[in-house]
Amino acid sequence: MASPRLETYCCPNRDAATQLVMNFQPEVFCGVCIGSASISLLLTILQLLPKKGQSPRKMPKASSSSTILLLISICDILGGLGMIFRSSVWLGFPGFIANISVANGTDVWPSAFCVGSAMWIQLLYSAGFWWLFCYAVDSYLVVRRSAGLSTIVLYHMMTWGLAVMLCVEGIALLYYPSLSSCENGLEHAIPHYITTYAPLLLVLVANPILFRRTVSAVASLLKGRQGIYTENERRLGTEIQMRFFKIMLVFVICWSSNIINETLLFYLELQPDINEMPLKNLRSAALITWIIMGVLNPMQGFLFTLAFYGWTGWRVDLKWRKREIPWESMSSSTVGENAYPSPVNYQSNIHDSKKISTTDSQQTDEAISMLSEANTSSDERLTRSSPIYQGW
């Protein structure tokens, strides 16, 4: 799981709250992390792989939003690999990890592993948070016709730049002036926790606002095409709204336990003795949410692919042949079952011979297609009956 407590544990003179959770059934906790991360990793890769029974399709135009969705999945996969590696070392080499607790020890490798693995996990998941924020921004800009593939460079600069800057700054403040003297008071830990949870809180606060504005903008676009807002347009707007809702639901489910756990541990840190009997229920709640974090944090990768693409099936096609990148597919030919994890197939059943009449209408339909739900059956109904596409 991803928690700033992982970096705090690397301090030999760690606080009592960190000691409490990190020493609670470490074998069970590491096993839970390995199991959850492995399942999520395998299912995420399965979701992204091409499936059998799908004919190769041409990709008329790439999408910055679909590229961002892929990058979010990559961050989750790499973060899950970091969890598996870190927990495996903890389980396989307990003596090696025990040297972390030795202050002024001569062996620097245990501390280096502790810090390096914790930073890897934090950096990848922080980058995933920033990419999720960029997805909300890009969705709104696409509808406003102010974004495109050219903006992906700016998103890369913002995401990786801020993720690296905040991670390095938080670690530097935590371990100042040295690893052996860190955690001597909350003045070392608080900046580290702020830099860790800042992007998470940003997504929780800003993304719902941006998604709500995007849905309103989509409704205006659909209404403006024909001057009316029919049941089909309303249904499409509802599907886009539901897609955004599922993304935020997954995020809240996977990370709300972190906020609860951190709040409880901070309260325990402020107490003179966290082992007092009146604090028993708080300690139990902190330990329970700690285990829940180990289950839910790694599962974000797989749950996000369900929110992005829906379930894509088990029939994997491992034969190599030239085809379009599945996560950027925006086909214009009629195919059967949607076997690719494509988030943008709203126009998948429109015949090639039907062309848009004006450039403005084409831009509007492309913007909406980038946001529509990857649901073949509903897209077929909307495409065939919507007045937006009558006369194509």
C-alpha positions as CSV (number, residue, x, y, z in Angstrom):
1,M,0.0,0.0,0.0
2,A,1.0,3.6,-0.4
3,S,1.4,5.5,2.9
4,P,3.9,8.1,4.2
5,R,4.3,5.8,7.1
6,L,6.5,3.6,4.9
7,E,9.1,6.4,4.7
8,T,8.7,7.3,8.4
9,Y,9.4,3.7,9.3
10,C,12.9,4.1,7.8
11,C,13.8,6.4,10.7
12,P,15.4,4.4,13.6
13,N,13.8,6.8,16.1
14,R,10.3,6.5,14.5
15,D,7.2,7.7,16.5
16,A,5.1,5.4,18.5
17,A,2.1,5.5,16.1
18,T,4.2,4.4,13.2
19,Q,5.7,1.7,15.4
20,L,2.3,0.5,16.3
21,V,1.0,-0.1,12.8
22,M,4.3,-1.3,11.2
23,N,4.8,-3.9,13.9
24,F,1.2,-5.2,13.8
25,Q,1.3,-8.7,12.2
26,P,3.9,-7.7,9.6
27,E,3.9,-11.1,7.9
28,V,0.1,-11.0,7.5
29,F,0.2,-7.4,6.3
30,C,3.0,-8.1,3.7
31,G,1.1,-11.2,2.5
32,V,-2.1,-9.1,2.1
33,C,-0.2,-6.5,0.1
34,I,1.5,-9.1,-2.2
35,G,-1.8,-10.9,-2.8
36,S,-3.9,-7.8,-3.5
37,A,-1.2,-6.2,-5.7
38,S,-0.6,-9.4,-7.7
39,I,-4.3,-9.9,-8.4
40,S,-4.7,-6.3,-9.4
41,L,-1.6,-6.4,-11.6
42,L,-2.7,-9.5,-13.5
43,L,-6.3,-8.3,-14.0
44,T,-5.2,-4.9,-15.1
45,I,-2.9,-6.3,-17.7
46,L,-5.6,-8.7,-18.8
47,Q,-8.0,-5.7,-19.2
48,L,-5.5,-3.9,-21.5
49,L,-4.5,-6.8,-23.7
50,P,-6.2,-7.2,-27.1
51,K,-9.0,-9.8,-27.2
52,K,-9.8,-12.6,-29.7
53,G,-12.6,-12.1,-32.2
54,Q,-11.8,-8.5,-32.8
55,S,-11.0,-7.4,-36.4
56,P,-8.2,-4.9,-36.9
57,R,-9.6,-1.3,-37.1
58,K,-8.2,1.9,-38.3
59,M,-7.6,4.8,-35.9
60,P,-8.6,8.0,-37.5
61,K,-7.5,10.2,-34.7
62,A,-5.7,9.8,-31.4
63,S,-7.0,11.2,-28.1
64,S,-5.2,12.9,-25.3
65,S,-7.7,11.7,-22.8
66,S,-7.3,8.1,-23.9
67,T,-3.5,8.5,-23.6
68,I,-3.9,9.8,-20.0
69,L,-6.1,6.8,-19.1
70,L,-3.3,4.5,-20.3
71,L,-0.7,6.5,-18.3
72,I,-2.8,6.1,-15.2
73,S,-2.9,2.4,-15.6
74,I,0.9,2.3,-16.2
75,C,1.4,4.2,-12.9
76,D,-0.8,1.7,-11.1
77,I,1.0,-1.2,-12.6
78,L,4.5,0.1,-11.7
79,G,3.3,1.1,-8.2
80,G,1.9,-2.4,-7.7
81,L,5.2,-3.9,-8.8
82,G,6.9,-1.8,-6.1
83,M,4.6,-3.1,-3.5
84,I,5.2,-6.7,-4.5
85,F,9.0,-6.2,-4.5
86,R,9.0,-4.4,-1.1
87,S,6.7,-6.8,0.7
88,S,8.5,-9.8,-0.8
89,V,11.9,-8.6,0.6
90,W,10.3,-7.9,4.0
91,L,8.9,-11.5,4.1
92,G,11.9,-13.2,2.7
93,F,14.7,-11.4,4.5
94,P,13.4,-10.4,8.0
95,G,17.0,-10.1,9.4
96,F,17.9,-7.6,6.6
97,I,14.9,-5.5,7.5
98,A,15.6,-5.7,11.2
99,N,18.8,-3.7,10.7
100,I,16.6,-0.6,9.9
101,S,15.8,-0.3,13.5
102,V,19.5,0.0,14.5
103,A,20.5,3.6,15.0
104,N,23.9,4.6,13.8
105,G,24.3,1.2,12.2
106,T,27.2,0.5,9.8
107,D,25.1,-1.3,7.2
108,V,23.4,1.3,5.0
109,W,21.7,-1.1,2.6
110,P,18.6,-1.8,4.7
111,S,17.9,1.9,5.1
112,A,18.6,2.5,1.4
113,F,16.2,-0.2,0.4
114,C,13.6,1.1,2.9
115,V,13.8,4.7,1.6
116,G,14.2,3.7,-2.1
117,S,11.2,1.3,-2.2
118,A,9.0,3.7,-0.3
119,M,9.9,6.6,-2.6
120,W,9.2,4.4,-5.7
121,I,5.7,3.6,-4.4
122,Q,4.9,7.1,-3.4
123,L,6.2,8.7,-6.6
124,L,4.2,6.4,-8.9
125,Y,0.9,6.7,-7.0
126,S,1.4,10.5,-6.7
127,A,2.0,10.7,-10.4
128,G,-1.2,8.6,-10.9
129,F,-3.1,11.2,-8.8
130,W,-1.7,14.1,-11.0
131,W,-2.6,12.2,-14.2
132,L,-6.2,11.7,-12.8
133,F,-6.4,15.4,-12.2
134,C,-5.1,16.1,-15.8
135,Y,-7.8,13.7,-17.1
136,A,-10.5,15.8,-15.5
137,V,-8.9,19.0,-16.8
138,D,-8.5,17.5,-20.3
139,S,-12.1,16.3,-20.4
140,Y,-13.3,19.8,-19.7
141,L,-10.9,21.3,-22.2
142,V,-11.8,18.8,-24.9
143,V,-15.5,19.7,-24.7
144,R,-14.5,23.4,-24.8
145,R,-12.3,22.5,-27.9
146,S,-9.2,23.8,-26.1
147,A,-7.2,20.6,-25.9
148,G,-5.6,18.0,-28.0
149,L,-2.6,15.7,-28.3
150,S,-0.4,18.8,-28.2
151,T,-1.4,19.4,-24.6
152,I,-0.1,16.0,-23.5
153,V,3.4,17.5,-23.4
154,L,2.2,20.1,-20.9
155,Y,0.5,17.3,-18.9
156,H,3.7,15.3,-18.8
157,M,5.7,18.3,-17.5
158,M,3.1,19.1,-14.8
159,T,2.6,15.6,-13.7
160,W,6.1,14.2,-13.5
161,G,7.6,17.6,-12.5
162,L,5.2,18.1,-9.5
163,A,5.3,14.4,-8.5
164,V,9.1,14.4,-8.4
165,M,9.4,17.8,-6.7
166,L,6.9,17.0,-4.0
167,C,8.3,13.6,-3.3
168,V,11.9,14.8,-3.1
169,E,11.0,17.8,-1.0
170,G,8.9,15.7,1.4
171,I,11.7,13.1,1.8
172,A,14.4,15.8,2.2
173,L,12.4,17.5,5.0
174,L,11.7,14.2,6.7
175,Y,15.3,13.0,6.7
176,Y,16.9,16.3,7.5
177,P,19.7,16.6,8.7
178,S,20.3,12.8,8.5
179,L,18.4,9.5,8.4
180,S,19.5,8.7,12.0
181,S,18.1,11.9,13.4
182,C,14.8,12.2,11.4
183,E,11.4,12.1,13.1
184,N,12.5,14.2,16.1
185,G,9.2,15.9,16.3
186,L,6.2,16.6,14.0
187,E,8.0,19.5,12.3
188,H,9.9,16.8,10.3
189,A,6.9,14.6,9.5
190,I,4.1,17.2,8.8
191,P,5.7,18.6,5.6
192,H,6.2,15.1,4.4
193,Y,2.6,14.1,4.9
194,I,1.4,17.3,3.3
195,T,3.4,16.7,0.1
196,T,2.2,13.1,0.0
197,Y,-1.5,13.8,0.4
198,A,-1.7,17.1,-1.4
199,P,-2.4,15.5,-4.9
200,L,-4.8,13.0,-3.3
201,L,-6.9,15.8,-1.8
202,L,-6.7,17.8,-5.0
203,V,-8.3,15.0,-6.9
204,L,-11.0,14.6,-4.2
205,V,-11.9,18.3,-4.3
206,A,-11.2,19.4,-7.9
207,N,-12.2,16.5,-10.0
208,P,-15.9,16.3,-9.0
209,I,-16.1,20.1,-9.9
210,L,-14.4,19.6,-13.2
211,F,-16.5,16.5,-14.1
212,R,-19.7,18.4,-13.2
213,R,-18.7,21.3,-15.5
214,T,-17.8,18.8,-18.3
215,V,-21.2,17.1,-18.1
216,S,-23.0,20.5,-18.3
217,A,-20.8,21.5,-21.3
218,V,-21.7,18.2,-23.0
219,A,-25.4,18.8,-22.5
220,S,-25.0,22.3,-24.1
221,L,-23.2,20.7,-27.0
222,L,-25.8,18.1,-27.6
223,K,-28.7,20.6,-27.3
224,G,-27.0,23.1,-29.6
225,R,-26.7,20.6,-32.5
226,Q,-30.4,20.4,-33.2
227,G,-31.8,23.1,-30.8
228,I,-33.5,20.3,-28.8
229,Y,-32.5,17.9,-26.1
230,T,-34.1,14.5,-26.8
231,E,-34.2,11.4,-24.7
232,N,-31.2,10.0,-26.7
233,E,-29.0,13.0,-26.0
234,R,-30.1,12.9,-22.4
235,R,-29.2,9.2,-22.2
236,L,-25.7,9.9,-23.7
237,G,-25.1,12.7,-21.1
238,T,-26.2,10.3,-18.3
239,E,-23.7,7.7,-19.5
240,I,-20.9,10.2,-19.5
241,Q,-21.9,11.4,-16.1
242,M,-22.0,7.8,-14.9
243,R,-18.5,7.2,-16.2
244,F,-17.1,10.1,-14.2
245,F,-19.1,8.9,-11.2
246,K,-17.5,5.4,-11.4
247,I,-14.0,6.9,-11.6
248,M,-14.5,9.0,-8.5
249,L,-16.2,6.1,-6.7
250,V,-13.2,3.9,-7.3
251,F,-10.9,6.6,-6.1
252,V,-12.9,7.3,-2.9
253,I,-13.1,3.5,-2.1
254,C,-9.4,2.9,-2.6
255,W,-8.1,6.0,-0.7
256,S,-10.6,7.0,2.0
257,S,-9.1,4.4,4.4
258,N,-5.7,6.2,4.1
259,I,-7.2,9.5,5.2
260,I,-9.1,7.8,8.1
261,N,-6.0,5.9,9.2
262,E,-3.7,9.0,9.0
263,T,-6.2,11.0,11.1
264,L,-6.3,8.3,13.8
265,L,-2.5,7.9,13.9
266,F,-1.9,11.7,14.1
267,Y,-4.3,11.8,17.0
268,L,-2.5,8.9,18.7
269,E,0.8,10.7,18.2
270,L,-0.4,13.7,20.1
271,Q,-1.2,11.5,23.2
272,P,1.3,11.1,26.0
273,D,0.9,7.3,25.9
274,I,-0.9,5.6,23.1
275,N,-1.1,2.4,25.1
276,E,-3.6,3.8,27.6
277,M,-6.8,1.8,27.9
278,P,-9.2,4.7,26.8
279,L,-7.4,4.7,23.5
280,K,-7.9,1.0,22.8
281,N,-10.8,1.5,20.3
282,L,-8.7,4.1,18.4
283,R,-5.8,1.8,18.2
284,S,-8.0,-1.0,17.0
285,A,-9.6,1.3,14.3
286,A,-6.1,2.4,13.2
287,L,-4.9,-1.2,12.8
288,I,-8.1,-2.2,10.9
289,T,-7.8,0.6,8.5
290,W,-4.1,-0.2,8.1
291,I,-5.0,-3.7,6.8
292,I,-7.8,-2.3,4.6
293,M,-5.2,0.0,3.0
294,G,-3.1,-3.0,2.1
295,V,-6.1,-4.5,0.3
296,L,-7.6,-1.5,-1.4
297,N,-4.6,0.7,-2.5
298,P,-3.2,-1.9,-4.9
299,M,-6.7,-2.8,-6.3
300,Q,-7.0,0.7,-7.7
301,G,-5.4,-0.3,-11.0
302,F,-7.9,-3.0,-11.8
303,L,-10.9,-1.1,-10.5
304,F,-9.9,1.9,-12.6
305,T,-9.8,-0.2,-15.8
306,L,-13.4,-1.3,-15.0
307,A,-14.4,2.3,-14.6
308,F,-12.6,3.3,-17.8
309,Y,-13.4,0.5,-20.2
310,G,-15.8,-1.9,-18.5
311,W,-15.1,-5.6,-18.4
312,T,-13.3,-6.6,-21.6
313,G,-13.4,-10.4,-21.2
314,W,-11.0,-13.3,-20.8
315,R,-10.2,-14.2,-24.4
316,V,-6.8,-12.7,-24.9
317,D,-5.2,-12.6,-28.4
318,L,-1.5,-12.9,-28.0
319,K,-0.8,-13.2,-31.8
320,W,1.3,-10.3,-33.0
321,R,-0.1,-8.4,-35.9
322,K,-0.2,-4.7,-36.8
323,R,-3.3,-3.0,-35.3
324,E,-4.2,0.2,-33.7
325,I,-3.4,0.9,-30.0
326,P,-6.6,-0.4,-28.3
327,W,-6.8,2.4,-25.7
328,E,-6.8,5.0,-28.4
329,S,-9.3,3.3,-30.6
330,M,-12.0,5.5,-32.1
331,S,-13.3,3.3,-34.9
332,S,-15.7,4.3,-37.7
333,S,-16.6,0.8,-38.8
334,T,-19.3,-1.5,-37.5
335,V,-17.9,-4.4,-35.4
336,G,-19.4,-7.0,-33.2
337,E,-18.6,-7.3,-29.5
338,N,-16.3,-4.6,-28.1
339,A,-13.3,-6.7,-27.3
340,Y,-10.8,-3.9,-26.9
341,P,-10.5,-1.7,-23.8
342,S,-11.3,1.4,-25.7
343,P,-12.9,4.3,-23.8
344,V,-13.9,6.2,-27.0
345,N,-16.2,4.1,-29.2
346,Y,-19.3,6.3,-29.4
347,Q,-19.0,6.4,-33.2
348,S,-18.2,2.7,-33.6
349,N,-21.4,1.9,-35.6
350,I,-21.5,4.8,-38.0
351,H,-20.9,3.8,-41.6
352,D,-17.8,5.0,-43.4
353,S,-19.8,6.5,-46.2
354,K,-21.6,8.9,-43.9
355,K,-19.6,12.1,-43.4
356,I,-20.0,15.1,-41.2
357,S,-21.2,18.1,-43.0
358,T,-19.2,20.8,-41.3
359,T,-15.9,21.0,-39.4
360,D,-17.6,22.4,-36.3
361,S,-20.0,19.4,-36.2
362,Q,-17.1,17.0,-36.6
363,Q,-15.2,18.6,-33.7
364,T,-18.3,18.4,-31.5
365,D,-18.8,14.7,-32.2
366,E,-15.1,13.9,-31.7
367,A,-15.1,15.7,-28.3
368,I,-18.2,13.8,-27.2
369,S,-16.8,10.5,-28.4
370,M,-13.7,10.9,-26.3
371,L,-15.9,11.1,-23.1
372,S,-18.6,8.5,-23.9
373,E,-18.9,5.2,-22.0
374,A,-17.2,2.1,-23.6
375,N,-20.5,0.3,-23.7
376,T,-21.3,-1.2,-27.2
377,S,-24.9,-2.0,-26.7
378,S,-25.9,1.4,-25.4
379,D,-23.7,3.2,-28.0
380,E,-25.4,1.3,-30.8
381,R,-28.8,2.4,-29.6
382,L,-27.7,6.0,-29.3
383,T,-25.9,6.1,-32.6
384,R,-28.7,4.7,-34.6
385,S,-31.5,6.7,-33.2
386,S,-29.9,10.0,-32.2
387,P,-30.9,13.0,-34.4
388,I,-27.3,14.2,-34.1
389,Y,-26.3,11.6,-36.7
390,Q,-29.4,11.7,-38.9
391,G,-28.5,12.5,-42.4
392,W,-25.0,11.3,-42.2
